[in-house]
Amino acid sequence: MANANTTRKNTTRKNAAAKDAAVVETPAVETPETPEVPEAEVLGPTKAEIEFAEFQANEAKIRNCAAAHVAKAKPQRKMLRVITKINEHPGKALRIRRFHLYREGMTLQDCKLTGGLDHLDVLFYVDHGLMELREATDEEFKAAEDAWLKAKAAKAEPKEEAKAS
């Protein structure tokens, strides 16, 4: 139903007759109703998000910033903190591009070693209340340290054999 909007052109306080003559009726424009679209259920990352993650992983390999250079350092307790809870992302800004790639149970070290992920993102999400971390237990830290020592010893053996030859 069209409502008439009234506007007054060239009106003055002194001239009442001019006020009445200056009233112009303009019909309101009706806009068609937009159909309601049901929200899609979020089942996981979309195809575009997966392709973007693969692209990031390939870029990381090209730039040599993935696991090859990071795994040499001895594990630190703070890098073995585990993601325990992931809250829902508000859906805008706040580093949303990689948010869907993080999973509960991942450590910061896992995030650092995985191409396309960044442990600093997790710390950002924790600061903004989107994720929660728990400290590594003594057993987890000891196991990671032992695995690192074994890998270091296995890597050093071929060098020693080459020197002996």
MIDOSE-1310 file (N, C-alpha, C; in nm, 2 decimals, decimal comma, always signed):
residues 165
mana	+0,08/-0,12/+0,00/+0,00/+0,00/+0,00/+0,09/+0,12/+0,00; +0,06/+0,21/-0,09/+0,15/+0,33/-0,10/+0,11/+0,44/+0,00; +0,21/+0,48/+0,07/+0,19/+0,59/+0,17/+0,23/+0,72/+0,10; +0,15/+0,82/+0,13/+0,19/+0,95/+0,06/+0,28/+1,03/+0,16
nttr	+0,40/+1,06/+0,11/+0,49/+1,14/+0,18/+0,47/+1,28/+0,15; +0,46/+1,37/+0,24/+0,43/+1,51/+0,21/+0,56/+1,59/+0,24; +0,59/+1,68/+0,15/+0,70/+1,77/+0,16/+0,65/+1,91/+0,14; +0,71/+2,00/+0,20/+0,68/+2,14/+0,18/+0,79/+2,21/+0,12
kntt	+0,76/+2,27/+0,00/+0,86/+2,35/-0,07/+0,84/+2,50/-0,06; +0,94/+2,57/-0,04/+0,93/+2,72/-0,04/+0,83/+2,77/+0,07; +0,84/+2,72/+0,19/+0,74/+2,76/+0,29/+0,81/+2,87/+0,38; +0,73/+2,96/+0,42/+0,78/+3,06/+0,52/+0,69/+3,06/+0,64
rkna	+0,73/+3,11/+0,75/+0,65/+3,12/+0,87/+0,54/+3,23/+0,85; +0,57/+3,33/+0,77/+0,47/+3,44/+0,76/+0,36/+3,40/+0,67; +0,38/+3,32/+0,57/+0,27/+3,30/+0,46/+0,21/+3,17/+0,48; +0,09/+3,16/+0,55/+0,02/+3,04/+0,57/-0,04/+2,98/+0,44
aakd	-0,08/+3,07/+0,35/-0,14/+3,03/+0,23/-0,03/+2,96/+0,14; +0,09/+3,01/+0,15/+0,20/+2,95/+0,07/+0,23/+2,81/+0,12; +0,21/+2,78/+0,25/+0,23/+2,65/+0,31/+0,14/+2,55/+0,25; +0,01/+2,59/+0,25/-0,09/+2,49/+0,20/-0,07/+2,46/+0,05
aavv	-0,03/+2,57/-0,03/-0,01/+2,55/-0,17/+0,12/+2,47/-0,20; +0,21/+2,47/-0,10/+0,34/+2,41/-0,13/+0,35/+2,26/-0,09; +0,24/+2,21/-0,04/+0,24/+2,07/-0,01/+0,23/+1,98/-0,13; +0,33/+1,90/-0,15/+0,33/+1,81/-0,27/+0,33/+1,67/-0,22
etpa	+0,24/+1,59/-0,27/+0,23/+1,45/-0,23/+0,31/+1,36/-0,33; +0,40/+1,28/-0,27/+0,48/+1,19/-0,35/+0,45/+1,04/-0,31; +0,42/+0,95/-0,40/+0,39/+0,82/-0,36/+0,52/+0,74/-0,31; +0,50/+0,66/-0,21/+0,62/+0,58/-0,16/+0,64/+0,46/-0,25
vetp	+0,76/+0,43/-0,27/+0,80/+0,32/-0,36/+0,79/+0,19/-0,28; +0,72/+0,09/-0,33/+0,71/-0,04/-0,26/+0,82/-0,12/-0,31; +0,89/-0,19/-0,21/+0,99/-0,28/-0,24/+0,94/-0,42/-0,24; +0,98/-0,51/-0,33/+0,93/-0,65/-0,32/+1,00/-0,72/-0,20
etpe	+0,92/-0,81/-0,14/+0,97/-0,88/-0,03/+1,08/-0,98/-0,07; +1,18/-0,99/+0,00/+1,29/-1,09/-0,03/+1,25/-1,22/+0,03; +1,27/-1,33/-0,04/+1,24/-1,46/+0,02/+1,34/-1,49/+0,13; +1,29/-1,56/+0,23/+1,38/-1,60/+0,34/+1,46/-1,73/+0,29
vpea	+1,59/-1,72/+0,31/+1,68/-1,83/+0,27/+1,73/-1,90/+0,39; +1,71/-2,03/+0,40/+1,75/-2,10/+0,53/+1,90/-2,10/+0,53; +1,95/-2,09/+0,65/+2,10/-2,09/+0,67/+2,15/-2,24/+0,65; +2,26/-2,25/+0,58/+2,32/-2,38/+0,56/+2,38/-2,43/+0,69
evlg	+2,37/-2,56/+0,71/+2,44/-2,61/+0,83/+2,59/-2,62/+0,80; +2,67/-2,58/+0,91/+2,81/-2,58/+0,89/+2,86/-2,73/+0,93; +2,91/-2,79/+0,82/+2,95/-2,93/+0,84/+3,11/-2,94/+0,84; +3,17/-2,84/+0,81/+3,32/-2,84/+0,80/+3,37/-2,74/+0,70
ptka	+3,49/-2,75/+0,66/+3,54/-2,65/+0,57/+3,49/-2,67/+0,43; +3,47/-2,56/+0,36/+3,42/-2,57/+0,22/+3,53/-2,61/+0,12; +3,50/-2,64/+0,00/+3,60/-2,68/-0,10/+3,69/-2,56/-0,12; +3,64/-2,44/-0,12/+3,73/-2,33/-0,14/+3,83/-2,31/-0,02
eief	+3,78/-2,34/+0,10/+3,87/-2,32/+0,22/+3,98/-2,43/+0,21; +3,94/-2,55/+0,17/+4,04/-2,66/+0,16/+4,15/-2,63/+0,05; +4,10/-2,58/-0,06/+4,19/-2,54/-0,17/+4,29/-2,43/-0,12; +4,23/-2,33/-0,05/+4,32/-2,23/+0,01/+4,42/-2,28/+0,10
aefq	+4,38/-2,37/+0,19/+4,48/-2,43/+0,28/+4,59/-2,51/+0,21; +4,55/-2,58/+0,11/+4,65/-2,65/+0,03/+4,74/-2,55/-0,04; +4,69/-2,44/-0,09/+4,77/-2,34/-0,15/+4,87/-2,28/-0,05; +4,82/-2,25/+0,07/+4,91/-2,20/+0,17/+5,02/-2,30/+0,21
anea	+4,99/-2,43/+0,21/+5,09/-2,53/+0,24/+5,19/-2,54/+0,13; +5,15/-2,53/+0,01/+5,25/-2,53/-0,11/+5,33/-2,40/-0,10; +5,28/-2,29/-0,07/+5,36/-2,17/-0,05/+5,46/-2,18/+0,06; +5,42/-2,24/+0,17/+5,51/-2,26/+0,28/+5,63/-2,35/+0,23
kirn	+5,60/-2,45/+0,16/+5,71/-2,54/+0,11/+5,81/-2,46/+0,01; +5,75/-2,38/-0,07/+5,83/-2,30/-0,16/+5,92/-2,21/-0,09; +5,87/-2,15/+0,01/+5,95/-2,05/+0,09/+6,04/-2,11/+0,19; +6,03/-2,24/+0,21/+6,11/-2,31/+0,31/+6,08/-2,26/+0,45
caaa	+5,95/-2,23/+0,48/+5,92/-2,19/+0,62/+5,84/-2,29/+0,69; +5,83/-2,41/+0,64/+5,75/-2,52/+0,70/+5,84/-2,60/+0,80; +5,81/-2,72/+0,82/+5,86/-2,80/+0,93/+6,02/-2,82/+0,92; +6,07/-2,82/+0,80/+6,21/-2,85/+0,78/+6,30/-2,77/+0,87
hvak	+6,28/-2,65/+0,89/+6,37/-2,56/+0,97/+6,33/-2,55/+1,11; +6,21/-2,58/+1,15/+6,16/-2,56/+1,28/+6,18/-2,68/+1,37; +6,18/-2,80/+1,32/+6,19/-2,92/+1,40/+6,33/-2,94/+1,47; +6,43/-2,86/+1,43/+6,56/-2,88/+1,49/+6,57/-2,84/+1,63
akpq	+6,49/-2,75/+1,68/+6,50/-2,70/+1,81/+6,44/-2,80/+1,91; +6,50/-2,80/+2,03/+6,45/-2,88/+2,14/+6,31/-2,84/+2,18; +6,22/-2,93/+2,21/+6,08/-2,89/+2,24/+6,08/-2,81/+2,37; +6,00/-2,71/+2,37/+5,98/-2,63/+2,50/+5,84/-2,66/+2,55
rkml	+5,83/-2,65/+2,68/+5,70/-2,68/+2,75/+5,59/-2,59/+2,70; +5,62/-2,46/+2,67/+5,51/-2,37/+2,63/+5,46/-2,41/+2,49; +5,55/-2,47/+2,41/+5,50/-2,50/+2,27/+5,43/-2,64/+2,27; +5,42/-2,71/+2,38/+5,35/-2,83/+2,39/+5,21/-2,81/+2,45
rvit	+5,17/-2,68/+2,47/+5,03/-2,66/+2,52/+4,93/-2,71/+2,42; +4,82/-2,76/+2,46/+4,72/-2,83/+2,38/+4,59/-2,75/+2,37; +4,54/-2,75/+2,25/+4,41/-2,68/+2,23/+4,30/-2,77/+2,29; +4,23/-2,72/+2,39/+4,13/-2,80/+2,46/+3,99/-2,77/+2,42
kine	+3,96/-2,64/+2,38/+3,83/-2,60/+2,35/+3,83/-2,50/+2,23; +3,75/-2,52/+2,13/+3,74/-2,42/+2,02/+3,59/-2,37/+2,02; +3,58/-2,24/+2,05/+3,45/-2,18/+2,05/+3,41/-2,14/+1,91; +3,29/-2,10/+1,89/+3,24/-2,06/+1,75/+3,30/-1,93/+1,72
hpgk	+3,34/-1,92/+1,59/+3,40/-1,79/+1,54/+3,28/-1,70/+1,51; +3,30/-1,56/+1,54/+3,19/-1,47/+1,51/+3,16/-1,45/+1,37; +3,25/-1,49/+1,28/+3,22/-1,49/+1,14/+3,27/-1,37/+1,06; +3,35/-1,28/+1,12/+3,40/-1,17/+1,05/+3,54/-1,13/+1,12
alri	+3,63/-1,09/+1,03/+3,76/-1,04/+1,08/+3,82/-1,15/+1,17; +3,90/-1,11/+1,27/+3,96/-1,20/+1,37/+4,03/-1,32/+1,31; +4,11/-1,30/+1,20/+4,18/-1,41/+1,13/+4,09/-1,53/+1,10; +3,98/-1,51/+1,04/+3,89/-1,62/+1,01/+3,94/-1,71/+0,90
rrfh	+4,04/-1,67/+0,82/+4,08/-1,75/+0,70/+4,13/-1,89/+0,74; +4,20/-1,90/+0,85/+4,26/-2,03/+0,89/+4,19/-2,10/+1,01; +4,09/-2,03/+1,07/+4,03/-2,08/+1,19/+3,98/-2,22/+1,18; +3,92/-2,26/+1,07/+3,86/-2,39/+1,05/+3,96/-2,50/+1,05
lyre	+4,09/-2,47/+1,03/+4,20/-2,57/+1,01/+4,25/-2,62/+1,15; +4,22/-2,55/+1,26/+4,27/-2,59/+1,39/+4,17/-2,69/+1,45; +4,23/-2,79/+1,52/+4,14/-2,90/+1,58/+4,18/-2,91/+1,73; +4,09/-2,96/+1,81/+4,11/-2,99/+1,95/+4,21/-3,10/+1,96
gmtl	+4,31/-3,09/+2,05/+4,41/-3,19/+2,07/+4,54/-3,15/+2,00; +4,54/-3,05/+1,91/+4,67/-3,00/+1,85/+4,75/-2,93/+1,95; +4,88/-2,94/+1,94/+4,97/-2,86/+2,02/+5,01/-2,74/+1,94; +5,07/-2,64/+2,01/+5,13/-2,53/+1,94/+5,24/-2,57/+1,85
qdck	+5,31/-2,67/+1,89/+5,42/-2,72/+1,81/+5,37/-2,79/+1,68; +5,25/-2,86/+1,69/+5,19/-2,91/+1,57/+5,15/-2,80/+1,47; +5,09/-2,70/+1,53/+5,05/-2,58/+1,45/+5,17/-2,52/+1,38; +5,28/-2,51/+1,45/+5,40/-2,45/+1,39/+5,46/-2,53/+1,28
ltgg	+5,46/-2,67/+1,30/+5,52/-2,76/+1,20/+5,43/-2,78/+1,08; +5,30/-2,76/+1,09/+5,21/-2,79/+0,98/+5,21/-2,67/+0,89; +5,23/-2,70/+0,76/+5,23/-2,59/+0,66/+5,09/-2,53/+0,65; +5,09/-2,40/+0,64/+4,96/-2,33/+0,63/+4,90/-2,30/+0,76
ldhl	+4,95/-2,34/+0,87/+4,91/-2,31/+1,00/+5,01/-2,22/+1,07; +4,97/-2,15/+1,18/+5,06/-2,06/+1,25/+5,02/-2,07/+1,40; +5,12/-2,10/+1,48/+5,10/-2,10/+1,62/+5,06/-1,97/+1,68; +5,10/-1,86/+1,61/+5,06/-1,73/+1,66/+4,92/-1,70/+1,64
dvlf	+4,85/-1,76/+1,54/+4,71/-1,75/+1,53/+4,64/-1,81/+1,65; +4,69/-1,92/+1,70/+4,62/-1,99/+1,82/+4,63/-1,89/+1,94; +4,75/-1,83/+1,96/+4,76/-1,74/+2,07/+4,67/-1,62/+2,05; +4,65/-1,57/+1,93/+4,56/-1,46/+1,90/+4,41/-1,50/+1,94
yvdh	+4,38/-1,63/+1,90/+4,24/-1,68/+1,92/+4,22/-1,69/+2,08; +4,32/-1,73/+2,15/+4,31/-1,75/+2,29/+4,29/-1,61/+2,36; +4,37/-1,51/+2,31/+4,35/-1,37/+2,36/+4,21/-1,32/+2,34; +4,15/-1,36/+2,23/+4,01/-1,31/+2,20/+3,90/-1,41/+2,24
glme	+3,94/-1,51/+2,32/+3,84/-1,60/+2,38/+3,78/-1,70/+2,28; +3,84/-1,72/+2,17/+3,79/-1,82/+2,07/+3,84/-1,96/+2,09; +3,95/-1,98/+2,17/+4,01/-2,11/+2,20/+4,06/-2,11/+2,34; +4,08/-2,23/+2,39/+4,14/-2,24/+2,52/+4,25/-2,34/+2,51
lrea	+4,36/-2,32/+2,59/+4,48/-2,41/+2,59/+4,50/-2,46/+2,73; +4,56/-2,58/+2,74/+4,60/-2,63/+2,87/+4,75/-2,66/+2,86; +4,82/-2,65/+2,97/+4,96/-2,68/+2,98/+4,99/-2,82/+2,95; +5,11/-2,85/+2,90/+5,15/-2,99/+2,88/+5,18/-3,06/+3,02
tdee	+5,14/-3,18/+3,03/+5,18/-3,26/+3,15/+5,32/-3,30/+3,15; +5,37/-3,34/+3,26/+5,51/-3,38/+3,27/+5,54/-3,50/+3,18; +5,44/-3,59/+3,17/+5,46/-3,71/+3,08/+5,47/-3,67/+2,94; +5,38/-3,58/+2,89/+5,38/-3,53/+2,76/+5,51/-3,46/+2,72
fkaa	+5,56/-3,38/+2,81/+5,68/-3,31/+2,79/+5,80/-3,41/+2,78; +5,80/-3,50/+2,87/+5,91/-3,60/+2,87/+5,91/-3,69/+2,74; +5,79/-3,73/+2,70/+5,78/-3,81/+2,57/+5,83/-3,73/+2,45; +5,79/-3,60/+2,45/+5,83/-3,52/+2,33/+5,98/-3,49/+2,34
edaw	+6,04/-3,47/+2,45/+6,18/-3,45/+2,47/+6,26/-3,58/+2,43; +6,21/-3,70/+2,47/+6,27/-3,82/+2,43/+6,27/-3,85/+2,28; +6,15/-3,82/+2,22/+6,14/-3,84/+2,08/+6,24/-3,74/+2,00; +6,25/-3,62/+2,05/+6,35/-3,53/+1,99/+6,49/-3,58/+2,00
lkak	+6,53/-3,63/+2,12/+6,66/-3,69/+2,14/+6,69/-3,81/+2,05; +6,59/-3,89/+2,04/+6,61/-4,01/+1,95/+6,63/-3,97/+1,80; +6,55/-3,87/+1,76/+6,56/-3,82/+1,62/+6,70/-3,75/+1,60; +6,74/-3,68/+1,71/+6,87/-3,62/+1,70/+6,99/-3,72/+1,69
aaka	+6,97/-3,83/+1,77/+7,08/-3,93/+1,77/+7,07/-4,01/+1,64; +6,96/-4,03/+1,58/+6,95/-4,10/+1,45/+7,00/-4,02/+1,34; +6,99/-3,89/+1,35/+7,04/-3,80/+1,25/+7,19/-3,79/+1,26; +7,24/-3,80/+1,38/+7,39/-3,79/+1,40/+7,46/-3,91/+1,36
epke	+7,40/-4,03/+1,36/+7,47/-4,15/+1,33/+7,53/-4,16/+1,19; +7,45/-4,12/+1,09/+7,51/-4,12/+0,95/+7,63/-4,03/+0,93; +7,63/-3,92/+1,00/+7,75/-3,83/+1,00/+7,87/-3,90/+1,06; +7,85/-3,97/+1,17/+7,96/-4,03/+1,24/+8,02/-4,14/+1,15
eaka	+7,93/-4,22/+1,08/+7,97/-4,33/+0,99/+8,05/-4,27/+0,87; +8,01/-4,16/+0,82/+8,08/-4,10/+0,71/+8,22/-4,05/+0,75; +8,23/-4,00/+0,87/+8,36/-3,96/+0,92/+8,46/-4,08/+0,94; +8,40/-4,19/+0,99/+8,48/-4,31/+1,01/+8,53/-4,37/+0,88
s	+8,46/-4,36/+0,77/+8,50/-4,42/+0,65/+8,61/-4,35/+0,58
